[in-house]
Amino acid sequence: MVRVPPERGAGSRLELRLGNASANPYLLIAATLAAALLGILAREEPPAPLEGYGYDAARAEPLRAILSAALDALEADTALTETLGKDFTASYLTYKRDEVNRFQRHLNDWEFTEYAYHL
């Protein structure tokens, strides 16, 4: 979520309120600014301010919880990928998809505990 405090002039600012510790802070900021720029260029009206509990999934579409689905969503967003740069986006997608493939080749503790007794 992005918060726009009511102060104007020298106090005008955006606040990223839901940055995740697993996010690359540079990419988070770049993607947020790119999305804001795209909204401004398209003359989109921002949604009404969210009041109350901000984690209610019924009030907003949740972000992708699976990395491969998030990567697919990024690749499908051609406006965002062009704004971030095609070369950067292609490199990022390649790197992160390789990460997903490497992760999928390993067992986690739950899988081992759940299935090892069959061996």
MOPAC internal coordinates of N, CA, C and O (Angstrom, degrees):
PM7 1SCF
backbone

  N    0.0000 0     0.00 0     0.00 0    0    0    0
  C    1.4430 1     0.00 0     0.00 0    1    0    0
  C    1.5189 1   109.56 1     0.00 0    2    1    0
  O    1.2310 1   121.28 1   -32.90 1    3    2    1
  N    1.2807 1   115.15 1   147.10 1    3    2    1
  C    1.4527 1   121.58 1   176.57 1    5    3    2
  C    1.5229 1   107.11 1  -115.06 1    6    5    3
  O    1.2310 1   120.98 1   -51.45 1    7    6    5
  N    1.3053 1   115.72 1   128.55 1    7    6    5
  C    1.4667 1   121.18 1   177.83 1    9    7    6
  C    1.5188 1   107.81 1  -105.68 1   10    9    7
  O    1.2310 1   120.90 1   -45.02 1   11   10    9
  N    1.3400 1   115.88 1   134.98 1   11   10    9
  C    1.4644 1   121.65 1   175.32 1   13   11   10
  C    1.5235 1   106.58 1  -113.32 1   14   13   11
  O    1.2310 1   120.10 1   -80.35 1   15   14   13
  N    1.3324 1   117.41 1    99.65 1   15   14   13
  C    1.4630 1   119.58 1   179.63 1   17   15   14
  C    1.5328 1   110.70 1   -62.43 1   18   17   15
  O    1.2310 1   120.23 1   -23.28 1   19   18   17
  N    1.3352 1   117.17 1   156.72 1   19   18   17
  C    1.4692 1   120.01 1  -174.37 1   21   19   18
  C    1.5286 1   114.47 1   -72.91 1   22   21   19
  O    1.2310 1   119.14 1   165.83 1   23   22   21
  N    1.3332 1   119.25 1   -14.17 1   23   22   21
  C    1.4644 1   120.60 1  -178.83 1   25   23   22
  C    1.5185 1   110.74 1   -62.88 1   26   25   23
  O    1.2310 1   120.74 1   -37.68 1   27   26   25
  N    1.3186 1   116.19 1   142.32 1   27   26   25
  C    1.4663 1   121.77 1   177.98 1   29   27   26
  C    1.5185 1   109.36 1  -124.47 1   30   29   27
  O    1.2310 1   120.67 1    -5.09 1   31   30   29
  N    1.3064 1   116.32 1   174.91 1   31   30   29
  C    1.4546 1   120.80 1  -176.83 1   33   31   30
  C    1.5198 1   109.94 1    76.41 1   34   33   31
  O    1.2310 1   120.15 1    45.20 1   35   34   33
  N    1.3400 1   117.31 1  -134.80 1   35   34   33
  C    1.4591 1   121.40 1  -178.32 1   37   35   34
  C    1.5251 1   111.87 1   -64.40 1   38   37   35
  O    1.2310 1   119.99 1   159.52 1   39   38   37
  N    1.3307 1   117.62 1   -20.48 1   39   38   37
  C    1.4628 1   121.01 1  -179.28 1   41   39   38
  C    1.5209 1   113.88 1   -90.77 1   42   41   39
  O    1.2310 1   119.62 1  -179.81 1   43   42   41
  N    1.3434 1   118.33 1     0.19 1   43   42   41
  C    1.4689 1   120.72 1  -179.75 1   45   43   42
  C    1.5183 1   109.99 1   -64.62 1   46   45   43
  O    1.2310 1   121.00 1   -42.79 1   47   46   45
  N    1.3293 1   115.68 1   137.21 1   47   46   45
  C    1.4551 1   118.87 1  -179.88 1   49   47   46
  C    1.5235 1   110.75 1  -167.99 1   50   49   47
  O    1.2310 1   121.40 1   -15.06 1   51   50   49
  N    1.3331 1   114.93 1   164.94 1   51   50   49
  C    1.4629 1   123.23 1   169.68 1   53   51   50
  C    1.5175 1   106.36 1  -110.96 1   54   53   51
  O    1.2310 1   120.77 1   -34.07 1   55   54   53
  N    1.3319 1   116.14 1   145.93 1   55   54   53
  C    1.4624 1   120.58 1   175.01 1   57   55   54
  C    1.5230 1   108.20 1  -122.71 1   58   57   55
  O    1.2310 1   120.55 1   -55.48 1   59   58   57
  N    1.3230 1   116.55 1   124.52 1   59   58   57
  C    1.4595 1   120.72 1   172.44 1   61   59   58
  C    1.5172 1   106.72 1   -82.02 1   62   61   59
  O    1.2310 1   120.65 1   -64.52 1   63   62   61
  N    1.3370 1   116.35 1   115.48 1   63   62   61
  C    1.4576 1   119.66 1  -172.32 1   65   63   62
  C    1.5223 1   113.86 1   -98.17 1   66   65   63
  O    1.2310 1   119.14 1   163.34 1   67   66   65
  N    1.3077 1   119.25 1   -16.66 1   67   66   65
  C    1.4556 1   120.44 1  -175.81 1   69   67   66
  C    1.5230 1   112.49 1  -124.81 1   70   69   67
  O    1.2310 1   120.14 1  -141.92 1   71   70   69
  N    1.2946 1   117.33 1    38.08 1   71   70   69
  C    1.4476 1   119.54 1   175.27 1   73   71   70
  C    1.5262 1   108.67 1   -63.05 1   74   73   71
  O    1.2310 1   120.33 1   -38.03 1   75   74   73
  N    1.3011 1   116.97 1   141.97 1   75   74   73
  C    1.4520 1   122.00 1  -176.32 1   77   75   74
  C    1.5238 1   108.40 1  -106.36 1   78   77   75
  O    1.2310 1   120.48 1   -39.50 1   79   78   77
  N    1.3206 1   116.68 1   140.50 1   79   78   77
  C    1.4662 1   120.69 1  -178.54 1   81   79   78
  C    1.5269 1   112.37 1   -62.06 1   82   81   79
  O    1.2310 1   120.13 1   158.91 1   83   82   81
  N    1.3303 1   117.36 1   -21.09 1   83   82   81
  C    1.4648 1   119.27 1   179.03 1   85   83   82
  C    1.5246 1   112.26 1   -86.18 1   86   85   83
  O    1.2310 1   120.15 1   174.06 1   87   86   85
  N    1.3119 1   117.31 1    -5.94 1   87   86   85
  C    1.4652 1   120.85 1  -178.58 1   89   87   86
  C    1.5262 1   110.62 1   -81.66 1   90   89   87
  O    1.2310 1   121.06 1   -33.21 1   91   90   89
  N    1.3207 1   115.59 1   146.79 1   91   90   89
  C    1.4557 1   121.18 1   170.25 1   93   91   90
  C    1.5255 1   105.96 1   -72.77 1   94   93   91
  O    1.2310 1   119.24 1   -63.31 1   95   94   93
  N    1.3474 1   119.06 1   116.69 1   95   94   93
  C    1.4680 1   119.56 1  -174.33 1   97   95   94
  C    1.5237 1   113.72 1   -61.39 1   98   97   95
  O    1.2310 1   120.08 1   147.24 1   99   98   97
  N    1.3240 1   117.45 1   -32.76 1   99   98   97
  C    1.4603 1   120.47 1   180.00 1  101   99   98
  C    1.5234 1   110.80 1   -70.27 1  102  101   99
  O    1.2310 1   120.72 1   137.54 1  103  102  101
  N    1.3219 1   116.22 1   -42.46 1  103  102  101
  C    1.4608 1   120.62 1   178.29 1  105  103  102
  C    1.5295 1   110.55 1   -68.43 1  106  105  103
  O    1.2310 1   120.05 1   141.21 1  107  106  105
  N    1.3282 1   117.52 1   -38.79 1  107  106  105
  C    1.4675 1   121.49 1   177.73 1  109  107  106
  C    1.5253 1   110.85 1   -58.63 1  110  109  107
  O    1.2310 1   120.61 1   132.38 1  111  110  109
  N    1.3169 1   116.44 1   -47.62 1  111  110  109
  C    1.4622 1   120.50 1  -179.68 1  113  111  110
  C    1.5286 1   110.73 1   -67.03 1  114  113  111
  O    1.2310 1   120.17 1   135.09 1  115  114  113
  N    1.3296 1   117.28 1   -44.91 1  115  114  113
  C    1.4690 1   120.64 1  -179.48 1  117  115  114
  C    1.5214 1   111.26 1   -61.34 1  118  117  115
  O    1.2310 1   120.16 1   135.24 1  119  118  117
  N    1.3390 1   117.29 1   -44.76 1  119  118  117
  C    1.4671 1   120.51 1  -178.69 1  121  119  118
  C    1.5277 1   111.20 1   -67.85 1  122  121  119
  O    1.2310 1   120.10 1   142.32 1  123  122  121
  N    1.3240 1   117.42 1   -37.68 1  123  122  121
  C    1.4683 1   120.44 1   178.09 1  125  123  122
  C    1.5239 1   110.53 1   -65.01 1  126  125  123
  O    1.2310 1   120.50 1   134.82 1  127  126  125
  N    1.3234 1   116.64 1   -45.18 1  127  126  125
  C    1.4719 1   119.80 1   178.66 1  129  127  126
  C    1.5274 1   111.28 1   -65.82 1  130  129  127
  O    1.2310 1   120.20 1   141.46 1  131  130  129
  N    1.3336 1   117.22 1   -38.54 1  131  130  129
  C    1.4645 1   120.64 1   177.43 1  133  131  130
  C    1.5236 1   110.42 1   -62.74 1  134  133  131
  O    1.2310 1   120.37 1   136.22 1  135  134  133
  N    1.3389 1   116.89 1   -43.78 1  135  134  133
  C    1.4635 1   120.58 1   179.03 1  137  135  134
  C    1.5329 1   110.54 1   -64.29 1  138  137  135
  O    1.2310 1   120.25 1   140.06 1  139  138  137
  N    1.3206 1   117.13 1   -39.94 1  139  138  137
  C    1.4662 1   120.08 1   177.39 1  141  139  138
  C    1.5277 1   110.78 1   -63.49 1  142  141  139
  O    1.2310 1   120.39 1   135.57 1  143  142  141
  N    1.3301 1   116.86 1   -44.43 1  143  142  141
  C    1.4610 1   120.99 1   178.33 1  145  143  142
  C    1.5266 1   111.04 1   -60.06 1  146  145  143
  O    1.2310 1   120.44 1   135.42 1  147  146  145
  N    1.3257 1   116.76 1   -44.58 1  147  146  145
  C    1.4703 1   120.03 1   179.00 1  149  147  146
  C    1.5314 1   110.90 1   -61.73 1  150  149  147
  O    1.2310 1   120.22 1   140.17 1  151  150  149
  N    1.3169 1   117.18 1   -39.83 1  151  150  149
  C    1.4637 1   120.47 1   177.21 1  153  151  150
  C    1.5141 1   112.10 1   -64.08 1  154  153  151
  O    1.2310 1   120.46 1   139.18 1  155  154  153
  N    1.3257 1   116.73 1   -40.82 1  155  154  153
  C    1.4668 1   120.92 1   178.67 1  157  155  154
  C    1.5362 1   110.47 1   -65.77 1  158  157  155
  O    1.2310 1   120.69 1   133.07 1  159  158  157
  N    1.3295 1   116.28 1   -46.93 1  159  158  157
  C    1.4665 1   120.13 1  -179.67 1  161  159  158
  C    1.5305 1   112.03 1   -62.18 1  162  161  159
  O    1.2310 1   120.42 1   146.21 1  163  162  161
  N    1.3338 1   116.81 1   -33.79 1  163  162  161
  C    1.4685 1   121.02 1   179.05 1  165  163  162
  C    1.5357 1   111.99 1   -84.94 1  166  165  163
  O    1.2310 1   120.93 1   179.34 1  167  166  165
  N    1.3292 1   115.83 1    -0.66 1  167  166  165
  C    1.4674 1   122.24 1  -179.05 1  169  167  166
  C    1.5359 1   111.84 1    55.49 1  170  169  167
  O    1.2310 1   121.56 1  -142.25 1  171  170  169
  N    1.3305 1   114.63 1    37.75 1  171  170  169
  C    1.4616 1   119.71 1   178.56 1  173  171  170
  C    1.5212 1   109.84 1   -76.81 1  174  173  171
  O    1.2310 1   121.35 1   -36.94 1  175  174  173
  N    1.3095 1   115.02 1   143.06 1  175  174  173
  C    1.4558 1   120.40 1   175.03 1  177  175  174
  C    1.5211 1   108.22 1   -86.32 1  178  177  175
  O    1.2310 1   120.06 1   -46.81 1  179  178  177
  N    1.3208 1   117.49 1   133.19 1  179  178  177
  C    1.4634 1   117.86 1   177.37 1  181  179  178
  C    1.5252 1   110.24 1   -67.41 1  182  181  179
  O    1.2310 1   120.48 1   -25.58 1  183  182  181
  N    1.3308 1   116.68 1   154.42 1  183  182  181
  C    1.4585 1   118.53 1   178.04 1  185  183  182
  C    1.5245 1   110.45 1   -66.69 1  186  185  183
  O    1.2310 1   121.17 1   -14.11 1  187  186  185
  N    1.3110 1   115.37 1   165.89 1  187  186  185
  C    1.4693 1   119.95 1   177.37 1  189  187  186
  C    1.5227 1   108.90 1   -60.92 1  190  189  187
  O    1.2310 1   120.33 1   -31.57 1  191  190  189
  N    1.3216 1   116.98 1   148.43 1  191  190  189
  C    1.4675 1   119.01 1   178.55 1  193  191  190
  C    1.5307 1   111.25 1   -57.74 1  194  193  191
  O    1.2310 1   121.36 1   -38.79 1  195  194  193
  N    1.3118 1   115.00 1   141.21 1  195  194  193
  C    1.4543 1   120.84 1   177.61 1  197  195  194
  C    1.5197 1   108.22 1   -85.18 1  198  197  195
  O    1.2310 1   121.06 1   -53.06 1  199  198  197
  N    1.3085 1   115.58 1   126.94 1  199  198  197
  C    1.4613 1   120.05 1   177.69 1  201  199  198
  C    1.5160 1   108.45 1  -117.80 1  202  201  199
  O    1.2310 1   120.88 1   -34.52 1  203  202  201
  N    1.3093 1   115.92 1   145.48 1  203  202  201
  C    1.4516 1   119.85 1   179.08 1  205  203  202
  C    1.5111 1   111.46 1    92.79 1  206  205  203
  O    1.2310 1   120.99 1    28.27 1  207  206  205
  N    1.3129 1   115.71 1  -151.73 1  207  206  205
  C    1.4585 1   122.92 1  -174.88 1  209  207  206
  C    1.5262 1   110.19 1   -69.28 1  210  209  207
  O    1.2310 1   120.29 1   -63.63 1  211  210  209
  N    1.3156 1   117.05 1   116.37 1  211  210  209
  C    1.4539 1   122.02 1  -174.31 1  213  211  210
  C    1.5126 1   115.69 1   -81.92 1  214  213  211
  O    1.2310 1   120.17 1   175.63 1  215  214  213
  N    1.3288 1   117.29 1    -4.37 1  215  214  213
  C    1.4625 1   119.87 1  -177.63 1  217  215  214
  C    1.5235 1   112.37 1  -103.91 1  218  217  215
  O    1.2310 1   119.83 1  -165.44 1  219  218  217
  N    1.3191 1   117.93 1    14.56 1  219  218  217
  C    1.4623 1   122.09 1  -179.74 1  221  219  218
  C    1.5308 1   108.79 1   -76.38 1  222  221  219
  O    1.2310 1   120.76 1   -69.74 1  223  222  221
  N    1.3341 1   116.15 1   110.26 1  223  222  221
  C    1.4708 1   121.37 1  -176.20 1  225  223  222
  C    1.5251 1   112.55 1   -63.84 1  226  225  223
  O    1.2310 1   119.88 1   159.11 1  227  226  225
  N    1.3206 1   117.84 1   -20.89 1  227  226  225
  C    1.4614 1   120.14 1   179.82 1  229  227  226
  C    1.5292 1   111.38 1   -74.23 1  230  229  227
  O    1.2310 1   119.88 1   164.39 1  231  230  229
  N    1.3154 1   117.84 1   -15.61 1  231  230  229
  C    1.4596 1   121.65 1  -176.51 1  233  231  230
  C    1.5241 1   113.31 1   -94.16 1  234  233  231
  O    1.2310 1   120.37 1   163.72 1  235  234  233
  N    1.3097 1   116.90 1   -16.28 1  235  234  233
  C    1.4673 1   120.19 1  -179.76 1  237  235  234
  C    1.5206 1   108.31 1  -156.05 1  238  237  235
  O    1.2310 1   121.08 1   -30.41 1  239  238  237
  N    1.3254 1   115.53 1   149.59 1  239  238  237
  C    1.4633 1   120.16 1   178.56 1  241  239  238
  C    1.5290 1   109.29 1   -66.32 1  242  241  239
  O    1.2310 1   120.19 1   -52.36 1  243  242  241
  N    1.3284 1   117.25 1   127.64 1  243  242  241
  C    1.4689 1   118.43 1   178.66 1  245  243  242
  C    1.5240 1   111.16 1   -69.29 1  246  245  243
  O    1.2310 1   121.23 1   -27.15 1  247  246  245
  N    1.3217 1   115.26 1   152.85 1  247  246  245
  C    1.4555 1   120.34 1   175.39 1  249  247  246
  C    1.5182 1   109.26 1   -70.06 1  250  249  247
  O    1.2310 1   120.65 1   -20.28 1  251  250  249
  N    1.3105 1   116.36 1   159.72 1  251  250  249
  C    1.4580 1   120.88 1   179.56 1  253  251  250
  C    1.5229 1   109.22 1   -62.91 1  254  253  251
  O    1.2310 1   120.11 1   -48.68 1  255  254  253
  N    1.3130 1   117.39 1   131.32 1  255  254  253
  C    1.4635 1   122.08 1  -178.61 1  257  255  254
  C    1.5212 1   112.05 1   -92.83 1  258  257  255
  O    1.2310 1   119.88 1   168.14 1  259  258  257
  N    1.3130 1   117.84 1   -11.86 1  259  258  257
  C    1.4580 1   122.53 1  -179.07 1  261  259  258
  C    1.5289 1   107.79 1  -113.13 1  262  261  259
  O    1.2310 1   120.84 1   -52.77 1  263  262  261
  N    1.3302 1   116.01 1   127.23 1  263  262  261
  C    1.4636 1   120.29 1  -174.34 1  265  263  262
  C    1.5134 1   112.74 1   -55.19 1  266  265  263
  O    1.2310 1   119.49 1   136.15 1  267  266  265
  N    1.3283 1   118.58 1   -43.85 1  267  266  265
  C    1.4679 1   119.43 1  -178.30 1  269  267  266
  C    1.5295 1   111.16 1   -62.22 1  270  269  267
  O    1.2310 1   119.68 1   143.37 1  271  270  269
  N    1.3257 1   118.22 1   -36.63 1  271  270  269
  C    1.4687 1   121.08 1   177.22 1  273  271  270
  C    1.5255 1   111.00 1   -68.28 1  274  273  271
  O    1.2310 1   120.42 1   142.50 1  275  274  273
  N    1.3248 1   116.79 1   -37.50 1  275  274  273
  C    1.4685 1   120.45 1   177.35 1  277  275  274
  C    1.5275 1   110.59 1   -65.63 1  278  277  275
  O    1.2310 1   120.43 1   140.54 1  279  278  277
  N    1.3112 1   116.77 1   -39.46 1  279  278  277
  C    1.4678 1   120.43 1   178.22 1  281  279  278
  C    1.5208 1   111.10 1   -65.41 1  282  281  279
  O    1.2310 1   120.56 1   139.38 1  283  282  281
  N    1.3325 1   116.54 1   -40.62 1  283  282  281
  C    1.4681 1   120.14 1   176.42 1  285  283  282
  C    1.5268 1   110.85 1   -61.82 1  286  285  283
  O    1.2310 1   120.53 1   139.33 1  287  286  285
  N    1.3347 1   116.58 1   -40.67 1  287  286  285
  C    1.4669 1   120.49 1   179.21 1  289  287  286
  C    1.5253 1   110.89 1   -65.51 1  290  289  287
  O    1.2310 1   120.35 1   139.53 1  291  290  289
  N    1.3229 1   116.94 1   -40.47 1  291  290  289
  C    1.4671 1   120.19 1   176.52 1  293  291  290
  C    1.5173 1   110.76 1   -61.84 1  294  293  291
  O    1.2310 1   120.26 1   132.63 1  295  294  293
  N    1.3149 1   117.11 1   -47.37 1  295  294  293
  C    1.4687 1   120.74 1  -178.81 1  297  295  294
  C    1.5281 1   111.45 1   -61.84 1  298  297  295
  O    1.2310 1   120.30 1   144.81 1  299  298  297
  N    1.3284 1   117.04 1   -35.19 1  299  298  297
  C    1.4631 1   121.06 1  -178.53 1  301  299  298
  C    1.5205 1   112.41 1   -74.07 1  302  301  299
  O    1.2310 1   119.85 1   160.02 1  303  302  301
  N    1.3290 1   117.89 1   -19.98 1  303  302  301
  C    1.4606 1   121.54 1  -179.07 1  305  303  302
  C    1.5253 1   109.07 1   -87.26 1  306  305  303
  O    1.2310 1   121.02 1   -97.79 1  307  306  305
  N    1.3275 1   115.66 1    82.21 1  307  306  305
  C    1.4675 1   120.31 1  -173.61 1  309  307  306
  C    1.5287 1   112.63 1   -64.37 1  310  309  307
  O    1.2310 1   120.11 1   146.63 1  311  310  309
  N    1.3205 1   117.40 1   -33.37 1  311  310  309
  C    1.4650 1   118.93 1   178.50 1  313  311  310
  C    1.5223 1   110.61 1   -64.36 1  314  313  311
  O    1.2310 1   120.28 1   136.09 1  315  314  313
  N    1.3206 1   117.07 1   -43.91 1  315  314  313
  C    1.4643 1   120.18 1   179.96 1  317  315  314
  C    1.5204 1   111.07 1   -68.45 1  318  317  315
  O    1.2310 1   120.24 1   137.45 1  319  318  317
  N    1.3353 1   117.14 1   -42.55 1  319  318  317
  C    1.4685 1   119.13 1  -178.83 1  321  319  318
  C    1.5266 1   111.01 1   -65.30 1  322  321  319
  O    1.2310 1   119.85 1   145.15 1  323  322  321
  N    1.3287 1   117.88 1   -34.85 1  323  322  321
  C    1.4637 1   119.82 1   176.96 1  325  323  322
  C    1.5252 1   111.14 1   -69.42 1  326  325  323
  O    1.2310 1   120.64 1   142.96 1  327  326  325
  N    1.3305 1   116.37 1   -37.04 1  327  326  325
  C    1.4616 1   120.19 1   179.57 1  329  327  326
  C    1.5251 1   110.89 1   -68.54 1  330  329  327
  O    1.2310 1   120.43 1   139.27 1  331  330  329
  N    1.3286 1   116.78 1   -40.73 1  331  330  329
  C    1.4673 1   120.12 1   177.75 1  333  331  330
  C    1.5183 1   111.73 1   -73.16 1  334  333  331
  O    1.2310 1   120.55 1   157.98 1  335  334  333
  N    1.3225 1   116.55 1   -22.02 1  335  334  333
  C    1.4631 1   121.84 1  -179.66 1  337  335  334
  C    1.5128 1   109.83 1   110.09 1  338  337  335
  O    1.2310 1   121.25 1   -54.09 1  339  338  337
  N    1.3273 1   115.21 1   125.91 1  339  338  337
  C    1.4666 1   120.20 1  -177.21 1  341  339  338
  C    1.5235 1   111.74 1   -61.99 1  342  341  339
  O    1.2310 1   119.71 1   138.08 1  343  342  341
  N    1.3298 1   118.16 1   -41.92 1  343  342  341
  C    1.4652 1   120.54 1  -178.96 1  345  343  342
  C    1.5237 1   110.89 1   -64.71 1  346  345  343
  O    1.2310 1   120.74 1   134.46 1  347  346  345
  N    1.3427 1   116.19 1   -45.54 1  347  346  345
  C    1.4564 1   119.47 1   178.78 1  349  347  346
  C    1.5281 1   110.48 1   -61.14 1  350  349  347
  O    1.2310 1   120.56 1   131.80 1  351  350  349
  N    1.3275 1   116.53 1   -48.20 1  351  350  349
  C    1.4579 1   120.61 1  -176.76 1  353  351  350
  C    1.5273 1   110.98 1   -62.19 1  354  353  351
  O    1.2310 1   119.89 1   136.51 1  355  354  353
  N    1.3161 1   117.82 1   -43.49 1  355  354  353
  C    1.4662 1   120.61 1   178.97 1  357  355  354
  C    1.5230 1   110.53 1   -61.71 1  358  357  355
  O    1.2310 1   120.12 1   136.78 1  359  358  357
  N    1.3235 1   117.37 1   -43.22 1  359  358  357
  C    1.4683 1   120.79 1   179.00 1  361  359  358
  C    1.5287 1   110.64 1   -64.84 1  362  361  359
  O    1.2310 1   120.55 1   135.62 1  363  362  361
  N    1.3148 1   116.55 1   -44.38 1  363  362  361
  C    1.4678 1   120.98 1  -179.54 1  365  363  362
  C    1.5235 1   110.73 1   -62.01 1  366  365  363
  O    1.2310 1   120.53 1   133.46 1  367  366  365
  N    1.3321 1   116.60 1   -46.54 1  367  366  365
  C    1.4618 1   120.13 1  -179.98 1  369  367  366
  C    1.5314 1   111.09 1   -62.55 1  370  369  367
  O    1.2310 1   119.89 1   138.78 1  371  370  369
  N    1.3101 1   117.82 1   -41.22 1  371  370  369
  C    1.4642 1   121.06 1   178.39 1  373  371  370
  C    1.5175 1   110.67 1   -62.36 1  374  373  371
  O    1.2310 1   120.41 1   132.72 1  375  374  373
  N    1.3115 1   116.83 1   -47.28 1  375  374  373
  C    1.4665 1   121.34 1  -179.21 1  377  375  374
  C    1.5278 1   111.22 1   -61.83 1  378  377  375
  O    1.2310 1   120.17 1   131.94 1  379  378  377
  N    1.3287 1   117.28 1   -48.06 1  379  378  377
  C    1.4635 1   120.54 1  -176.28 1  381  379  378
  C    1.5254 1   112.21 1   -71.26 1  382  381  379
  O    1.2310 1   119.69 1   147.47 1  383  382  381
  N    1.3346 1   118.20 1   -32.53 1  383  382  381
  C    1.4679 1   119.88 1   176.27 1  385  383  382
  C    1.5378 1   110.34 1   -68.81 1  386  385  383
  O    1.2310 1   120.58 1   144.79 1  387  386  385
  N    1.3176 1   116.50 1   -35.21 1  387  386  385
  C    1.4573 1   119.63 1   174.24 1  389  387  386
  C    1.5306 1   109.88 1   -64.71 1  390  389  387
  O    1.2310 1   120.13 1   141.36 1  391  390  389
  N    1.3052 1   117.36 1   -38.64 1  391  390  389
  C    1.4657 1   121.47 1   176.57 1  393  391  390
  C    1.5320 1   110.81 1   -60.24 1  394  393  391
  O    1.2310 1   120.23 1   135.52 1  395  394  393
  N    1.3269 1   117.17 1   -44.48 1  395  394  393
  C    1.4674 1   121.59 1   177.66 1  397  395  394
  C    1.5306 1   109.84 1   -60.35 1  398  397  395
  O    1.2310 1   120.10 1   133.96 1  399  398  397
  N    1.3172 1   117.42 1   -46.04 1  399  398  397
  C    1.4725 1   121.42 1   179.83 1  401  399  398
  C    1.5245 1   111.60 1   -61.67 1  402  401  399
  O    1.2310 1   120.10 1   137.97 1  403  402  401
  N    1.3311 1   117.42 1   -42.03 1  403  402  401
  C    1.4617 1   120.19 1   178.72 1  405  403  402
  C    1.5222 1   110.69 1   -65.96 1  406  405  403
  O    1.2310 1   119.97 1   139.61 1  407  406  405
  N    1.3151 1   117.66 1   -40.39 1  407  406  405
  C    1.4682 1   121.46 1   178.95 1  409  407  406
  C    1.5274 1   111.07 1   -62.45 1  410  409  407
  O    1.2310 1   120.50 1   138.73 1  411  410  409
  N    1.3099 1   116.65 1   -41.27 1  411  410  409
  C    1.4602 1   120.71 1  -176.36 1  413  411  410
  C    1.5283 1   113.17 1   -69.10 1  414  413  411
  O    1.2310 1   119.84 1   166.58 1  415  414  413
  N    1.3242 1   117.91 1   -13.42 1  415  414  413
  C    1.4615 1   121.09 1   178.71 1  417  415  414
  C    1.5294 1   112.94 1   -85.11 1  418  417  415
  O    1.2310 1   119.79 1   179.70 1  419  418  417
  N    1.3354 1   118.01 1    -0.30 1  419  418  417
  C    1.4584 1   121.48 1  -175.91 1  421  419  418
  C    1.5183 1   111.35 1  -118.89 1  422  421  419
  O    1.2310 1   121.51 1   -31.74 1  423  422  421
  N    1.3276 1   114.72 1   148.26 1  423  422  421
  C    1.4604 1   120.61 1   174.25 1  425  423  422
  C    1.5203 1   109.32 1   -86.84 1  426  425  423
  O    1.2310 1   120.86 1   -36.53 1  427  426  425
  N    1.3226 1   115.97 1   143.47 1  427  426  425
  C    1.4575 1   118.16 1   172.05 1  429  427  426
  C    1.5310 1   108.56 1   -98.30 1  430  429  427
  O    1.2310 1   120.27 1    -6.96 1  431  430  429
  N    1.3141 1   117.09 1   173.04 1  431  430  429
  C    1.4674 1   121.24 1  -176.48 1  433  431  430
  C    1.5218 1   112.12 1   -59.11 1  434  433  431
  O    1.2310 1   120.25 1   138.70 1  435  434  433
  N    1.3291 1   117.12 1   -41.30 1  435  434  433
  C    1.4677 1   119.89 1  -178.99 1  437  435  434
  C    1.5340 1   110.31 1   -62.45 1  438  437  435
  O    1.2310 1   120.31 1   133.59 1  439  438  437
  N    1.3167 1   117.02 1   -46.41 1  439  438  437
  C    1.4634 1   120.24 1  -179.54 1  441  439  438
  C    1.5298 1   110.88 1   -60.07 1  442  441  439
  O    1.2310 1   120.32 1   136.68 1  443  442  441
  N    1.3149 1   116.99 1   -43.32 1  443  442  441
  C    1.4538 1   120.00 1  -179.89 1  445  443  442
  C    1.5243 1   110.56 1   -63.36 1  446  445  443
  O    1.2310 1   120.15 1   132.71 1  447  446  445
  N    1.3318 1   117.32 1   -47.29 1  447  446  445
  C    1.4646 1   121.35 1   179.84 1  449  447  446
  C    1.5176 1   111.40 1   -62.72 1  450  449  447
  O    1.2310 1   120.48 1   139.58 1  451  450  449
  N    1.2994 1   116.68 1   -40.42 1  451  450  449
  C    1.4649 1   121.67 1  -176.90 1  453  451  450
  C    1.5317 1   113.12 1   -69.53 1  454  453  451
  O    1.2310 1   120.54 1   141.03 1  455  454  453
  N    1.3213 1   116.57 1   -38.97 1  455  454  453
  C    1.4659 1   119.69 1  -170.61 1  457  455  454
  C    1.5239 1   115.30 1  -112.18 1  458  457  455
  O    1.2310 1   118.56 1   167.04 1  459  458  457
  N    1.3107 1   120.35 1   -12.96 1  459  458  457
  C    1.4562 1   122.38 1  -173.76 1  461  459  458
  C    1.5194 1   112.59 1   -64.19 1  462  461  459
  O    1.2310 1   119.61 1   150.30 1  463  462  461
  N    1.3241 1   118.35 1   -29.70 1  463  462  461
  C    1.4725 1   119.45 1  -178.27 1  465  463  462
  C    1.5233 1   111.68 1   -65.46 1  466  465  463
  O    1.2310 1   119.73 1   163.87 1  467  466  465
  N    1.3407 1   118.13 1   -16.13 1  467  466  465
  C    1.4680 1   121.07 1   177.50 1  469  467  466
  C    1.5206 1   112.15 1   -76.70 1  470  469  467
  O    1.2310 1   120.11 1   163.94 1  471  470  469
  N    1.2959 1   117.40 1   -16.06 1  471  470  469
  C    1.4759 1   120.74 1  -175.59 1  473  471  470
  C    1.5035 1   112.45 1   -74.42 1  474  473  471
  O    1.2310 1   120.10 1   180.00 1  475  474  473

